[in-house]
Amino acid sequence: MIYYYNRPFLNQYLYHSRAKLLIWILLLGIAIPIYFSEKFGNIFMEADLSKKILFIAAESLLVGLLRAMNDLPSQMYMQKNLMLFHSSGISNFQLIMGQWLSRMPLYLWAALILTIPLTSGLGMADKLTTGVLLFVIGFAAEMTVDLVCRYLMIITMYYIPAIVKGFVGIATIGYLALFGFIIWVLVSLESVSSVFWSQFEQIMYPVAAVCGAGVIVLLLLTGKMGELYYEGWLRFVENDKRIQNKDSGISHLISTPQNAVMIKDWILIIKNKITLVRVGLWLIGMIAAIVLTKIGMFNSFLTGQNTPAYVFGFVVLYTMLAFGEIVSALYQQEKQSYLLYFMSGTKGRHIFTAKFITSILLVVVPVLIGYPVVALFLQIDGLVILQTLVWCVSITMGAILLQLGIASLDRKGGQAVMMIIKEEDSNGMLEQVPQSPIPILSSFAGLIYTLIAVALYWFNLHYLFSVLLFLPCLAMFGLGVRASEYR
């Protein structure tokens, strides 16, 4: 009874809490571009109104194409409720327009975020009038590019559907490249000269003319687009059914033994809530290092010459502290499960290769992401970053080979970690922590190896590191394969 009478109050409380959270998110979303407009507003100081409009057009075209490749295949062809819409009597053109108009809130927000930096340096009256004009133009450009991209997606899916499968990957690479370029511009350039804006204007006029002609042609084909959309969707559904009947579930992903072991490991890693905590702490550490360095907290010992070495050491050591324990515990979570590997014919090389690839994704990839981002924010030279990435890979690869080679000696004994684990906090916390002597030794060996390697790098003893540390670690591959065999 108490629950019944309090439920309206609880629903009201949750509603207001979500509303407050949404308001804070909106305020934060506005505060960030305001901060960047004040901090980096000089980039647009030499651009007049026409150049800012062309910049909006270029941004809408580039980001719109990436967004379309990432989002439209799912929205237009893969949603389960599309079957209901296509069979409900709604015209295909109405369905396209409905999907298009559903993106209006997103583009209103995107136009607002884009407009704020473009009004930097203007007086209040000019800021309002110019801001409203740029906002309307930005919103119209975003909506136009989205509609055109939908038409292009329909044509592509109808005539050459095979290439659509690679759109998400292309969009991901494009987003990463764009993000890196933006960081480079914000860090490296204090302002953009009028010469650049003049060249940009000369390039954008013919691009705008060609794109405008293409938009007109596509809009003239609006009547045909509905038919092509429906036929392309039918083909996609039929092809998807054939694929599911031929190879249901994730069986195509586990066609090789090492893939099966790797997928099992990742299920356990992702299932564990501590993994999210580790990722969160790693991100907080990277951001905190950038912010503290920017405000001059480490000016007492950081100089232009030693900053790359300190950044390198911090990123490598912090990443090892965040994720290195998981590498040492990969064999610890096998134990009696080895009987299944023996029955399925899984060899030692399959097991060790799976653990090695998993460790690369856990340690090497975060270092390859973290170091360039931190280095770019701290204005480290690009050539130095590329050279240092080689040593990032060498040190982290050597560390995980050493840890896995030692940890593989402990694959016997203990209790197996089953795929279904009871929801107990203690089990989740201990699953990624080395619990027996050999995994603990493995974890400490990886940290000591990393400390020595970083020290050698700081003293410019790169080749000594290669001979004394990295090359001997390559022998751990053979030891790990041999120890991973079922005996």
Secondary structure, 3 states (H helix, E strand, C coil): CHHHHHHHHHHHHHHHHHHHHHHHHHHHHHHHHHHHHHHHHHHHCCCCHHHHHHHHHHHHHHHHHHHHHHHHHHHHHHCCCHHHHHCCCCCHHHHHHHHHHCCHHHHHHHHHHHHHHHCCCCCHHHHHHHHHHHHHHHHHHHHHHHHHHHHHHHHHHHHCHHHHHHHHHHHHHHHHHHHHHHHHHHHHCCCCCHHHHHHHHHHHHHHHHHHHHHHHHHHHCHHHHHHHHHHHHHHHHHHHHHHHHHCCCCHHHHCCHHHHHHHHHHHHHHHCHHHHHHHHHHHHHHHHHHHHHHCCCCCCCCCCCCHHHHHHHHHHHHHHHHHHHHHHCCCCCCHHHHHHHHHHCCCHHHHHHHHHHHHHHHHHHHHHHHHHHHHHHCCCCHHHHHHHHHHHHHHHHHHHHHHHHHHHHHCCCCCCCCCCCCCCHHHHHHHCCCCCHHHHHHHHHHHHHHHHHHHHHHCCCHHHHHHHHHHHHHHHHHHHHHHHCCC
